[in-house]
Amino acid sequence: MIHIVLDTNILHQEGLESRNMQLLSKLSNSDELTIYVPEIVKREFISKRTMESQEKFTEAKNALLEISKKLLKDDPLRENLSELDKNLTSMTDSVSAALRAQFDNWAKEAKTVELKSDPAALDSIIDSYFSGTGAFRKAKNREDFPDAFVNQCIETLAKQHDTIYIAIKDTAFKKHLETIPNITLSDSLKDFFQREELQAINTKIDGLIKNVEELKGYLAGEIFTDRLTEHLTFEDEPLKDIYVEEQQIDGINNLDIDSFGASINYAQPNNVKDIKYSNPTYIDEGHYSLDIEITTIASIHYCASYMDLMQLSNQRMKHIDNSSMNGDGICDLAENFLVSLQGTIEIYFDGGWSAQELDTHSAYLNTDKSKIRTTLYIESGAILKHAQN
């Protein structure tokens, strides 16, 4: 049995519906793996998602207010805007409960075990707080209290099993965890699933199910991937909603301007240079997944000072969209760059199909008759070079 503990940053990175999270559920429901989530991790995850959602609601309400101010007092549209504002307020009040329910449903379906902190360990945690030991990076560092409670859960669990795995991104906390016996660390769930023992378990499960290896082979083959590429580049729909935040973007220095708040937005299907597929994975009956890497032109949104903007060449300035500037001289900019996008593409079809039947139906992937459904998830990206170079 594999025992894995999830840290807060991993949950924020993956969400609850990523391919890796579905793989965890698959192994958990096959009784090959147990997922542990410390109570404090659950609280942090739900709290952050709630705060982020409420911030977006506030932004939307402020935008409605700005629109309303521009209208005459007797304009009937103002009443419609007022109704929208009331609806947003109502949704704001209910979003916390909805997010908590989503997490609880995932935890139940994935058969997760919630790790609760031992109240008796509080004195030890307080001692570590004052001395700067354990999970505390320095004395009296309040920011490390959540890690200290998670650490207490992990230390208790590590005494109960020969090996526990931890997926964690926090470099400082990871350094402390390396000192605890019986712990194996992974930087991400992707790295975790690349471990030899996990690949062996996946292979064993897949081998027990009819047609899985045959279907995986077909999905990774040239015929299907060529059709999939045609499907992804045929129209805007699969690529237009791509959005990657700054924390998941490499190569930001290639913007060649002092900036912040960068994000990769709309990717251009008519400017796709290359698409690579790998790692065909069985998730569930009629649900498979491929790793995907897309090289294409995409719009990069970022913020920079007006003074820095004015230092750019006239040729480059022609290709920059400056949508706004605030009172501090900070501009909202958009510019096209060549990017590399990494993620997965989820493929859904009738679970009873053979590879031959899948081949027959995949010929209609680009039509309204298609009985195959795909969903593209882009998890990270890299800015390669300016689109005009």
Beta strands, then each sheet from edge to edge (+ up, - down):
strand 1: 2-6
strand 2: 33-38
strand 3: 113-115
strand 4: 164-167
strand 5: 183-186
strand 6: 244-245
strand 7: 249-250
strand 8: 260-267
strand 9: 274-284
strand 10: 287-305
strand 11: 321-325
strand 12: 330-348
strand 13: 373-386
sheet 1: 3+ 2+ 1+ 4+ 5+
sheet 2: 6+ 8- 10+ 9-
sheet 3: 6+ 8- 10+ 12- 11+
sheet 4: 6+ 8- 10+ 12- 13+ 7+
end
